[in-house]
Amino acid sequence: MPCRAAAPSARPAMDFHWRRRGALFALLYLLLAPLILLALAHRLLIRRRRLVHLGQKCSGRIAPVPAGAVVVHGVSMGEVMLMRALVPALEEAGLGPCLLTTTTETGDAALTRQFPDHHRAPWPFDLPWATARFLQRSRPRALILLELELWPLLLCACFQRRIPVLIVNARISARSFRGYHRFRALLRPLLGQLSGACCQNQLWAARLQALGVGGCPVTGSLKADMVRPADDQAREAEAQRIGLPPGPASAKQVFLIASSSQGEEAPLYASWTRWGAAQGWRLVICPRHPERGPELERLVAADGRPVWRSSTGGPAPSDPATVVIVDEIGRLGALYANAALCVVGGGLGSGRGGQNMLEAAAAGCATVVGPDWRNQPDAMAVLRAAAAVAVVDPHKPDAVLAPLAADPARRQAMGRAGQQAWDQARGAAPRTVAAIASLLAPPAQAAMVSPRTHPDPRSPS
């Protein structure tokens, strides 16, 4: 049942109810504290990844912001990129201003770069005092969570204060659905109190409804709307910066490994050495996590090939045989515009479920992905219907990549088809904003939009 104003006589009971639930989750966190501390130690000491804004996250303290803003939260860089399509549309519709929050270091950097003029704040740890102080300082009108991230103590604190909470661009895999269903007695009250979820497709809407979420309008994926292909000026500037030949991508042989995760680059690099290196194909690697740049540099150097890493600075490589590693964020759009052929990572054994391949398609790049694209079903459906994507076996990448490298006409046809498919898929942002306005309206005014069909929520998509 969506969150709505309670009668004054019922408010003390509601306050006690959500305080009691918050105490229950706090007790569970206390029991799990040793495991949480081990995970933090592993992140800091083993993975060497720091925690940004640690003091603010622990305390919930944020800089002064205007009361009544809509908090839009994206956990990491991928969700922050979705804000590029959503936040301007929210503010143009009069639902702003927005306070933008994120959790990770890469998300924080992306927020600073993409929204320098907006109010921004670190997302608090899910601790009783931190969540209470964060809400006290921000005093939001509503909270929007991008995709599906549940923070039990913060949700309880929002419901206690009658702050509406919505999930936008919502998705839930079959595996996550089974996990949530297993703990439905604990989670269903939280999910049932949400004001709604704007879902990417009918299947995910059906799963969320089966878990107790009320209004679940299907608004499509924001990923098509967030894609902004690099213009010619940006493409040429990036080519000059990293030593690629000038001109459009179709006129040069550049092979890009993009948004890759650990273990995905090695087989693709080995494949390139067989079909690409001797034929003049330039190799560019842009990993999902920039801090993996030194690791990839060692991979190439161990093979005896020249390698250049963008984050180290210095003049662009003049030797066309040099492998270029772009270990910086915010460069991917211009790299896609310079590539004639690319593999979008996340689906070649890393377990990430695939990265957004629409950005590559929108740039007119011949797009290849791995077999694990479970987190990108809508994007894959769009591109597959247009014959604008190929799927590669990570154990036998040559079978797909070598024929594509040798067939410029096929690559260009895939690129044109991908651009057209992306253009036709846009429009989720205005649909999402309209649904948010409806879900946040008073009950007498809200017109809840529900899926017209209800697929089996157990479907594996």
PEQUI-V341870 format. One record per residue. N is the residue number from 1. SS is DSSP state (2 for helix, 1 for strand, 0 for the rest). OMEGA is omega in whole degrees, 0 to 359 (none if undefined). Layout:
# PEQUI-V341870
n-><N,N>
ss-><SS,SS>
omega-><OMEGA,OMEGA>
This chain:
# PEQUI-V341870
n-><1,2,3,4,5,6,7,8,9,10,11,12,13,14,15,16,17,18,19,20,21,22,23,24,25,26,27,28,29,30,31,32,33,34,35,36,37,38,39,40,41,42,43,44,45,46,47,48,49,50,51,52,53,54,55,56,57,58,59,60,61,62,63,64,65,66,67,68,69,70,71,72,73,74,75,76,77,78,79,80,81,82,83,84,85,86,87,88,89,90,91,92,93,94,95,96,97,98,99,100,101,102,103,104,105,106,107,108,109,110,111,112,113,114,115,116,117,118,119,120,121,122,123,124,125,126,127,128,129,130,131,132,133,134,135,136,137,138,139,140,141,142,143,144,145,146,147,148,149,150,151,152,153,154,155,156,157,158,159,160,161,162,163,164,165,166,167,168,169,170,171,172,173,174,175,176,177,178,179,180,181,182,183,184,185,186,187,188,189,190,191,192,193,194,195,196,197,198,199,200,201,202,203,204,205,206,207,208,209,210,211,212,213,214,215,216,217,218,219,220,221,222,223,224,225,226,227,228,229,230,231,232,233,234,235,236,237,238,239,240,241,242,243,244,245,246,247,248,249,250,251,252,253,254,255,256,257,258,259,260,261,262,263,264,265,266,267,268,269,270,271,272,273,274,275,276,277,278,279,280,281,282,283,284,285,286,287,288,289,290,291,292,293,294,295,296,297,298,299,300,301,302,303,304,305,306,307,308,309,310,311,312,313,314,315,316,317,318,319,320,321,322,323,324,325,326,327,328,329,330,331,332,333,334,335,336,337,338,339,340,341,342,343,344,345,346,347,348,349,350,351,352,353,354,355,356,357,358,359,360,361,362,363,364,365,366,367,368,369,370,371,372,373,374,375,376,377,378,379,380,381,382,383,384,385,386,387,388,389,390,391,392,393,394,395,396,397,398,399,400,401,402,403,404,405,406,407,408,409,410,411,412,413,414,415,416,417,418,419,420,421,422,423,424,425,426,427,428,429,430,431,432,433,434,435,436,437,438,439,440,441,442,443,444,445,446,447,448,449,450,451,452,453,454,455,456,457,458,459,460,461>
ss-><0,0,0,0,0,0,0,2,2,2,2,2,2,2,2,2,2,2,2,2,2,2,2,2,2,2,2,2,2,2,2,2,2,2,2,2,2,2,2,2,2,2,2,2,2,2,0,0,0,0,0,0,0,2,2,2,2,2,2,0,0,0,0,0,0,0,0,0,0,1,1,1,1,1,0,0,2,2,2,2,2,2,2,2,2,2,2,2,2,2,2,2,0,0,0,0,0,1,1,1,1,1,0,0,2,2,2,2,2,2,2,2,2,2,0,0,0,0,1,1,1,1,0,0,0,0,0,2,2,2,2,2,2,2,2,2,2,2,0,0,0,1,1,1,1,1,0,0,0,0,0,2,2,2,2,2,2,2,2,2,0,0,0,1,1,1,1,1,1,1,0,0,0,2,2,2,2,2,2,2,2,2,0,2,2,2,2,2,2,2,2,2,2,0,0,1,1,1,1,0,0,2,2,2,2,2,2,2,2,2,0,0,0,0,0,0,0,1,0,0,0,0,2,2,2,2,0,0,0,0,0,2,2,2,2,2,2,2,2,2,2,2,0,0,0,0,0,0,2,2,2,0,0,1,1,1,1,1,1,1,0,0,0,0,2,2,2,2,2,2,2,2,2,2,2,0,0,0,0,0,0,1,1,1,1,1,1,0,0,2,2,2,2,2,2,2,2,2,2,2,2,0,0,0,0,0,1,1,1,2,2,2,0,0,0,0,0,0,0,0,0,0,1,1,1,0,0,0,0,0,0,2,2,2,2,2,2,2,0,0,1,1,1,1,0,0,0,0,0,0,0,0,0,0,0,0,0,2,2,2,2,2,0,0,0,1,1,1,1,1,0,0,0,2,2,2,2,2,2,2,2,2,2,2,2,0,0,0,1,1,1,1,0,0,0,0,0,2,2,2,2,2,2,2,2,0,0,2,2,2,2,2,2,2,2,2,2,2,2,2,2,2,2,2,2,0,0,2,2,2,2,2,2,2,2,2,2,2,2,2,0,0,0,0,0,0,0,0,0,0,0,0,0,0,0,0,0,0,0,0,0>
omega-><183,179,177,184,180,174,182,181,182,186,178,179,178,180,180,181,184,172,179,178,177,178,178,179,177,178,178,177,181,178,181,186,180,180,179,179,177,179,178,179,178,180,186,190,184,182,178,178,185,177,182,177,186,181,180,180,180,186,185,180,176,177,180,178,178,176,175,177,171,177,176,186,172,188,186,188,181,179,177,178,177,180,181,178,189,189,177,180,177,183,177,180,179,179,179,1,183,169,188,182,176,185,192,178,179,176,179,179,180,178,180,182,187,186,184,184,180,171,181,180,173,177,184,169,183,179,186,183,181,180,180,181,179,180,178,181,185,180,188,173,181,179,178,178,180,184,186,176,182,178,192,183,179,177,179,180,177,182,177,181,180,174,181,178,179,172,183,185,189,175,177,182,178,180,179,179,179,179,178,181,180,181,186,180,180,189,185,178,177,181,181,180,177,178,176,179,175,193,181,180,185,183,181,175,179,179,181,176,178,179,174,180,184,182,181,178,177,185,181,183,177,186,177,180,183,183,177,182,178,177,184,181,179,179,182,179,179,178,179,184,185,172,176,178,179,177,181,184,184,183,182,183,177,178,184,169,192,176,183,179,186,179,183,186,188,179,178,176,179,178,180,180,182,185,189,189,183,181,175,178,175,179,175,178,176,186,178,181,185,183,178,180,179,179,180,176,179,179,182,182,179,179,178,181,176,183,180,183,189,185,180,179,181,182,178,182,179,180,182,179,183,174,183,176,179,182,177,177,177,183,193,181,179,177,177,181,179,187,173,181,180,169,177,188,181,183,183,176,181,181,183,179,176,174,183,181,181,180,177,180,181,179,180,181,174,194,178,178,176,183,181,179,186,179,181,186,181,179,179,179,179,184,179,179,181,184,186,180,175,180,184,172,183,178,180,185,182,185,179,188,183,177,178,180,183,186,182,180,179,179,181,177,177,180,179,180,179,178,180,180,178,182,181,183,184,177,181,184,179,177,180,181,178,179,178,179,179,183,179,181,174,185,182,183,187,174,183,180,181,177,181,179,185,178,177,183,180,179,187,184,none>
